[in-house]
């Protein structure tokens, strides 16, 4: 099968350090190529992939654009890329876009079927206003919870395909848990609530190691709300870490704290932690109940007090049960589910654009 994969231009595929969607795209491209498919990846020129790379920009936009340019200029670059891809759509059997809203107007410009995976939250004003205009465009959600804000909107949901990653380095990493150390991994932002992770660590007398990215959009939040809480001894900020460092980072923690306080569409850090044998203590938000099994791979809590109380139950969790559960979120499993979606899509008639 000839498959086009379209990535956003903000990061390379995969990213050098932090990045969720781009790592998923990288894993999918490589798995599809290994399965014998002809895959073309459109994205940033610094990407590394087994697929045929067609670079639209030389380097990720995040490295060369200001915050305002990311708002004002970046959408136009993406639209230009999409226009060029759809002009050559006949070269492919399936077009798989990861550029959500901007892709929608292009889908009916060709007989070649397009599948759009939505990687972000759908409770935004733009989602609520735009998606109802395209009820027949085939969509993939990365969790069932992700769909809920649009539950009353008629849309063409082909499937839910949970994110997957190459988990072998995590599964092979020996556990070396520090009984006094927790981990927080991801991005420093208000919705991720690193402040709650710090509160939980302090209330339970544990050290907290924070491996996270500070995006330019979140710099003010970090400097005003989080940096004053970092003492370098009990609360340690290491910054972003790469793929070679992550397995040992997770495996060296007693638990991963995931106090994300927004409708998280997925949460890759949870599956990384599980693959390393490290349980997760998380707030019941978004996709968390679809990734964790309460009392088996961690604890799903309704508030911070419950997260604090869950610390005393960590001895109930078997690290091997965590590792076993992670296989559901492997890159191989994700690829197989997408191939099923592609096959289903190719059997359909052309979608038609809604009348506005």
N, C-alpha and C positions, 0 to 999 in steps of 0.2 A: 504494500500500500504506500502511496506517495502522500506524505503528511507534512503540512506546514505548521510549525509552532511559532506563535507570535508572542514575544516577551516585551514588557515595558522597557523603556530606555534608561530608566533611572539607575539601575544597577547592572553589573555584568551577570552572566549566567554561567556558573554559579557566582555569587558575590564573593569578594575576597574575605570578608568577615561576616557581619550580620546581614541577614536577609532571609525571609521565609519563602515567599513565592518563587523567587529566582532559584532557590535550591530545589524546590519541587519540580520546576520546569527542567532544570538540568538533569535531575534523576529520571524524569519521564523520557526525555530525549534519548539518553543513553540506553535505557531499557528498551525503547522501541527499536533503536538501531541494533541492539544485541538480538532482538527477536526477528531481525531480517527485514525491517521496513526501511524505506527510503525517506529520511527525515531531513527537512530544511528548517533551521532555526533563524528567525529574524530577530535581531536585537542589537545590543551594544557590541562594538568591535573587540573588546577585551574579553569576551566570553570564551569559555573552553568547553568544547562539547564533541561527542562522537558524531553528531549530526553535521550536515553541511551548513556552515555558518554564513549568513548573508548580513554583514554589519550595516546598520543604517547610520550610526554615529560611531566615531572612533573610540570614544570612552564613555563611561556612564555619565549621565547628565548630573548626577549628584556631585561629581567631582569638579564640575566646571561652571555650574549655574548657581546664582544667588537664590535665596528663598523666593524673591519676587519673580525671577525668571522662571523658576519651577512652576509658578502659578500662571504666568502670562505667556510664556514661550513654549514650554514643554508640550502642552496639548496640541499645538500646531505641528510640532515635529512628529508626534504620534499619528496625527491625521494624515500627514504627508506619507508616512511609512505605510499606513493602511491602504491609502489610495494606490500606491505602487504595488503592493501585494495583490490587491484585488484586480488590478489590471492584468496580472499574470496568473489569475486563479486557475485557469485551465491546466496548469502544470501539476495540479494536485488532485488527489481523490478526496481529501478532507482538509479543511482549514481549522485549526484549533487555536483560538485566541485566548490570551490571558490579559487582555487590555479592556475588559468589560465594557463600560458604557460607550466608549468611543468607537467600538467595533459595530455596534448595533445598526447604524444606517447603511453599512456596507453589505450586510448579509444577503439581501435580496438582489444585489447587483450581479450575481452569478448563479449558475445552476449548481456549482460545487457546494456541497453542504458545509456549513460552519457550525462549530461547537464552541461555546464561550464558557469557560470556567470562571466563576465569580469567586474572587479570593478575599474580598473585603466585606465590611458590614453593610447591611442593606436597610438599616433604619434611618438613613440619611434623607434629607429633603430631595436631593437629586435622584436617588433611587426610586423614591415614592412617586415622583413626577414622570420620570423617563421610562421605566420598564413597562408601565401599562400601555405605552405606545407601540410595543413590540411583543405582542402576546404569542407569536408563532416562531420566535427565534429560539432555537434549542439551547438550553442552559444546563450547566452542571453546578451543583452546590457542593461544598467541601464538608458540610455537615447538615443534618436536618434542621438543627437550630438556626442555622444561617438563613433559612427560608422564611422563618416565622414572621418577620416584619412585612412580608409580601404575601402572606397566606390568603388574603382576600382578593388578590390580584390574579387574573387568569394569565398564567405563564406556562411555557413549555419546558417543564423540568424533565430532562432525559434521565437523570440519575443523580444520586449523591455518591461522590467518589472521595472518600477520605484521603487526605494528603499522605504521601509516603516518602520515605527517604532510604538511602543505602545505610543499613543499620549494622553491617558486619563489624565495623570498628568499635561500636558501642557494645555489641553483644560479646565481643572478645575481650573487652576491658575487665580485668579482675577488680572485684570490689575491694576498696581500701577505705571504707567509710570512717570518717572522723565523727565519733559520737557527739561531739560538741559543735559541729559545723553544719550549717544549712547553705543552700545555694539559691541564688536568684539569677536567672539567665534571660536575656531578651533585649528589651529597649526601655530606656528611661523615659517614661511618659506618665501623665496623670492617670490614664485609664489602666495602665499596667500595675499601678499602685506599689512601687518599690517602697514607699513609706510604710505601707502595711507589713511588708516583709521585714522591714527593720523593727517595727513595733513587736511583731511576733518573736523575732530573735531575742530582743531585749527582755520581753516578758517571760521567756522560757530559759533565759540564761545561756543562749547559744551564740556562737560566732556566726556571722553572715558574710559570705563571699558573693559579691555582685559582679557578674560578667555581663556587661550591657553596653549598648550603643547609645550615644547621645546625639540625636538628630538635630540639625539646625532649628527645626520647628519646635523642639523641646528644650532648647538650651536654657531659656529663662526659667523654666520649671525646675530643671536640674540645679541651676545655680542658687535659686531662692529657696527651694523646698527640700532637696535631697543632699546636696553637697554639705550643708551645715551638720547633717546627721552622720557623716562619715568620719570616723576617728582613726582609721588606718590600723586599728588593732582588733576591736570586736566587730566593727562594721568596715569591711574592706572592699574597695572599689578597684577592680582590675581592668576595666574598660572592655572593649570588644575582644573576643578570642576566636580563633579560627578552628577549622575542622580537626586539625591534628591535636589541639588542646582540649577540645570539648569532652571526649570520652572520659579522660582521667578526671576532669573537673567535676562531672556528674558523679562518677563512681567514688569520688572522695568525699561526698556529702552524705550526711545521714538522711536528708530528704531535700527535695526541691520544693520551694515555696512558690505557689502560683496564685497570688491574690488578685489576679486580673479582675477588674470591676467594671466590665463592659461586656456586651454580647459577643465574646470572642468567637470568630467563625471557626477556628480550629485550635491552634496552639501547638506548634511543632516541638517546643521545648519539652512538652509532656512526654511525647513518644521517645525523644532522645534520652530523657531521664529514665524511663521505663526500660529501654534497651540496655542501659548501663546498670540495671538492677536497683535503681534508686527510686523509692516511692515518692509520690507527689501529694502534697497537701494543698488543696485548691478551693476557691470559692465556687459555689454552684452558679456559674454564669455561662451562657452560650453553649458551646459544644462540650464543655467539661464532662457531663455525664455520658457522652458518647465515646469518650476516650478512656476515662478512668472507671474502674469498678470499685465501688466503695467497700473498704475493708479487705480488698484483695490486692489492688495495685496502688492504693493510697486512700485518702479520705476526702470526700466531697462535703464541704461545709457551707452553712448559710450565713455565717458572719465570722468576724475575727476571733471572737471568744471561742467558737467551735474549732477554729484552726489551732488556737493555743492548746485547747484540750486534746486535740488529735495527736499532739506531740507525744503524749504519754502512751499512745497506742501503737507507735511505730514498730515496736518489737513484734507485733502481730503480723506484719507484712513479710512475706517470703520474697527475697530478691529474685529467685528463679521464676516465681509467678509473674513478676513485673516483666522479666525478659520474655517469657512465653507470650504475654499479652501484646508485646511490641510487634510481633510478627504480623499482626493484622494490619500494621501500618508500614509495611516494607515497600520499597520501590517496586518490587516484582508484583506484589498484590495490586498496587495502584495501577501499574501498566496494564495488567490483565483486565481490570475494570474499565479502563479507558478504551481498550480494544473492543470490548463488548459494546460500549457506547458508540464507537465509530461504526461498527457493523450495523447497529440498530439505525443509526442516522442515515447511512447510505441506502437503506431500504425504503426510506420515506419519500414522499413527494416534496417538491420545493416548498419552503415556508413562504407565506405572503405577508407583506407589510400591513400593519393595522391601518385602518382609515382614521385619520386624525380629524 
